[in-house]
Amino acid sequence: MLQTILLLLGIYVLYKVIFDFIIPVTRATSQVRKQFQEAQQRMQDEMNIRANQSTPTHQYPDTGNAPKGGDYIEFEEIKK
């Protein structure tokens, strides 16, 4: 009789541990992992978009219309 009660109590405790602790923890872990992967993918996509936007879209033709050097004038500030 005592063995049966202890066995049923052990089964109940095992059931509670599995369904109230182990399964929720594994679900939460997989959900967090999925969210991290999605965030990482969004960041990668954003970086790719920004990298494509920073490349020059207008190329100067080789006909001599390209900007020439010497447009920058260097000067020194004189303090009194």
C-alpha positions as CSV (number, residue, x, y, z in Angstrom):
1,M,0.0,0.0,0.0
2,L,2.8,2.5,0.9
3,Q,4.7,1.5,-2.2
4,T,1.7,2.3,-4.4
5,I,1.2,5.7,-2.7
6,L,5.0,6.6,-3.1
7,L,4.9,5.4,-6.8
8,L,1.8,7.5,-7.5
9,L,3.4,10.5,-5.7
10,G,6.6,10.0,-7.7
11,I,4.7,9.8,-11.0
12,Y,2.8,13.0,-10.1
13,V,6.0,14.9,-9.2
14,L,7.7,13.7,-12.4
15,Y,4.6,14.8,-14.4
16,K,4.7,18.2,-12.8
17,V,8.4,18.7,-13.4
18,I,8.1,17.7,-17.0
19,F,5.0,19.7,-17.9
20,D,5.5,22.7,-15.6
21,F,9.2,23.2,-16.0
22,I,11.0,21.3,-18.7
23,I,8.6,21.9,-21.6
24,P,8.1,25.6,-20.9
25,V,11.9,26.1,-20.6
26,T,12.5,24.4,-23.9
27,R,9.8,26.4,-25.6
28,A,11.1,29.6,-24.3
29,T,14.7,28.7,-25.3
30,S,13.6,27.9,-28.8
31,Q,11.5,31.1,-29.1
32,V,14.4,33.3,-27.8
33,R,16.8,31.5,-30.3
34,K,14.4,32.2,-33.1
35,Q,14.0,35.9,-32.2
36,F,17.8,36.3,-32.1
37,Q,18.1,34.7,-35.5
38,E,15.4,37.0,-36.9
39,A,17.1,40.1,-35.4
40,Q,20.4,39.0,-36.8
41,Q,18.9,38.5,-40.2
42,R,17.2,42.0,-40.0
43,M,20.5,43.5,-39.1
44,Q,22.3,41.7,-41.9
45,D,19.7,42.9,-44.4
46,E,19.9,46.5,-43.1
47,M,23.7,46.4,-43.4
48,N,23.4,45.1,-47.0
49,I,20.9,47.8,-47.9
50,R,23.2,50.5,-46.4
51,A,26.2,49.1,-48.2
52,N,24.4,49.2,-51.5
53,Q,23.2,52.7,-50.9
54,S,26.7,54.0,-50.1
55,T,28.1,52.8,-53.4
56,P,28.2,55.5,-56.0
57,T,25.4,55.2,-58.5
58,H,26.7,57.8,-60.9
59,Q,29.9,57.0,-62.8
60,Y,31.8,59.7,-64.6
61,P,32.4,59.0,-68.2
62,D,35.9,58.7,-69.5
63,T,35.5,61.7,-71.9
64,G,37.3,64.1,-69.6
65,N,34.3,65.4,-67.7
66,A,35.5,63.9,-64.5
67,P,36.2,66.4,-61.7
68,K,39.8,67.5,-61.8
69,G,42.2,67.8,-58.8
70,G,43.1,71.2,-57.5
71,D,39.6,72.3,-56.5
72,Y,40.7,72.3,-52.8
73,I,42.6,75.4,-51.6
74,E,44.6,74.9,-48.5
75,F,44.9,77.9,-46.2
76,E,46.1,78.7,-42.7
77,E,44.2,80.7,-40.2
78,I,46.1,83.8,-38.9
79,K,45.4,84.6,-35.3
80,K,46.1,88.0,-33.8
